[in-house]
Amino acid sequence: MKSSNLLFLAIILIGLCSASCGSKDSSGGCDEVETDQKETVMIAAQSALIDAQIAYSTDSAPAKCNAVANTWDDYITKMRSFINCLEGPARDAWETAYSLQVQERNAFSC
């Protein structure tokens, strides 16, 4: 599954976010969430997406397909919310991973 490769890349990018995200950004450029919470949020969203994809791969029922679509949308939303928390190469890598996730999601249909 191509998206599993993208999810692996996202795991690496979560680490980059942890290394480059500051704490709270009062300028409003970054969500008011501490860095360790960002990592926790992304890992939880990624786990939910992986679980939904695995469930769908073993049973292609419409409800499971919809679960993949919904969890993928949630994952992409969370990725987008952290873009402004990054700078330099980490931001470039995150934006690339984000764009790839959006493309993969747009190609997925139930």
C-alpha positions, 0 to 999 in steps of 0.5 A, a space after each residue: 500500500 503506497 500510503 503506508 510508505 507515506 505514513 512511515 515518512 510522516 513518522 519521521 516528520 513527527 520527529 522533525 516537528 518535535 525537534 523544530 517546533 517551539 513551545 507555544 507561539 503567541 503570534 498565532 502562527 502555530 496552534 496553541 499546543 505544546 510540542 509534545 502534545 503535537 507529537 501525541 496528536 499526530 501519532 494518535 491520528 496516524 494510528 487511527 488511520 493505519 487501523 482503519 486501513 488495515 480493517 478495510 484491507 481485510 473487509 471492504 464493507 462500505 462502513 470501513 471504507 468510510 472510516 478510512 476516508 474520515 480518519 484520513 481527512 482527520 489526519 490531513 487536517 492535523 498535518 495542516 494545522 502543524 505546518 506553521 510550527 515548522 521552519 526550514 527543511 523540516 517545514 519543506 519536508 512536512 509540506 511535501 508529506 502533506 501534499 502527498 497525503 492529500 494526493 493519496 486521499 483524493 485518489 481514494 474513493 469508496 
